[in-house]
Amino acid sequence: MRFTRPRDLAAVAIIAGLLAHLLLRLSYDSLPPMPALAGSTLFVMAVVEVVLAFSLRSRIQRRPGARPVQPLTAARSVALAKASSVLGALMFGAWTGLLIYVIPVRDSFPAASNDLVAAVVGMISAVALTAAALWLEHCCKTPTEGSGNE
């Protein structure tokens, strides 16, 4: 298994952004306004993954007093990290597509100003999730034999 590549995440984000922007151009006037904190669940997921990453990091590096990690636990954590990084990139693209659409039309649609706030919150949360997922994936890396407890 290889580490998640930034170019793969960038491709996901770009495609999602283009699709979201296209869908908004076709149907924005029929959509209800977005809640301002619509994307904040991604931030909660990011916090959980950062906590998990720090916990697993000390256990994988076999620090004194830390319980060993079961291989299945590490594999599940890597799978969670990979899925979360793709989700974060996908949602970053979608929120960016919304932001790019609502900036020019915020005077034409009353909901666009509120959606602008939702897009910014969503983008920040999506970046946080992607970063946390990449950190979790990094923390699940097995140490090399001669590395000691770095």
N, C-alpha and C positions, 0 to 999 in steps of 0.2 A: 504494500500500500504506500502511495506517495503522499507527500504533504499537499495541501490545497494551494494551488497557484493563484497569485493575484490576477493574472490575465484571465483565468477562468471566471473569477468573481466579477471582474470588470465586464466581461462579455454578457454575463447574466444580468448585471445591472443595466447595461445599455439596452439590451433587448427588452427588458421589463419597462424601462423608462419610455422607450418608443411606443410599445404597445399601450401603456397606460395613457400616454399623451394622445394617441390616436383614438382610444375609447372615450376619453374625455371630450375630444373635439366633436365626436358623434352624439354624445348623450349627456353632456354636463348640465344642460338646462332642465333635465328631468330628474336629476339626482337630488336627494335631500342633503342639507349641509352636514359636513363631517364634524364629529365631536372634536374639540380641541386636543384632547389627550388620546385620540384614537390609536396612535402608534406607541403609546407608553408601555404597552405590554411587552414590546420588544426590549425595552430597557430593563424591565423586571427579569426577563429571561437572561439578559446580559449579566446582571448582578449575580444571579444563581450560578451561571457558568464561571464567573470569576472566582466565586467562593469554592466551587468544585475544583477548579484548576489549582488553586493554592493548596487545597487539601491533598489532591492527588500528587502534586509536585513533590511535596516532602515525603510522601509515602513511596513514590517510584524511585526517588533518589536515595531511599533507605536511610533516612536521617534517624538518629537515635531517638527512641521512644515512639516512632511512627510505625503503625501496623503495616505489614506488607500488602500490596495490592493484588487482588486476584486477577489473572489475565483476562477473564471475561469482563470484569469491571472496567479495565483499561480499554478493552476493545469497544465496549458500549460507549464509553466516554469519547473515544475518537469518532465513532459513528455520530454521536450527538453533536460533536464539534463540527464535523463536516456538513451535516444537515443544517446546522444553525448558521454557519458562514454563508451557505448558499441562500438560506432564507433571508439573512440580513442583506445580502447583495440584491436579491430580488425585490425586497421591500424598499431598499434605498432607491432603486431604479423607479419603482412605482411612485414613491413619494416625490422624487425629483420630477417625474413626469407631471404630477399634480402641480407642483410648485411652478414649473415652467408654463403650465397652462393658465394658472390663476393670476399670476403677476400682471399680465397685460389686460385681463378681463375683470379685475377686481372692482372697477367702477361700473361695469355693466351688470354684474350679478351681485345681489346683496350677500349671498352665501360665500362669495369668493374671498372676502377679507377673513372670515372665520376659517375657511379652508386653507388659507395661507399659513395661519398659525399651526393648524393640524399638520400641514406638510413639513414645516420646519421641525416640529416635535418628532414627527415620524422619521425624518431623515436623521436627526441626531440619535434617536433610539436605534435605528437600523445600523448606523455606523458603530455604535456601542456594542450591539449584538455581534456584528462581524468581527470586531476587534477581540471581544471576549472569546468568541469561538476559535479564532486563530490562536489565542493565548492558551486555551484549553488543549487544543491540538498539540501545540508546542510542549506543554507540560506533560503530555502523555508519552513523550519520546523516551525510549529506554536509554539509560546512561550507558556509555561505552565502558568496557572493562577497566581501562586504565584511568578513567576520569575522576574517580574518587567521589566525594560528596560535594559537588559544585552547586 
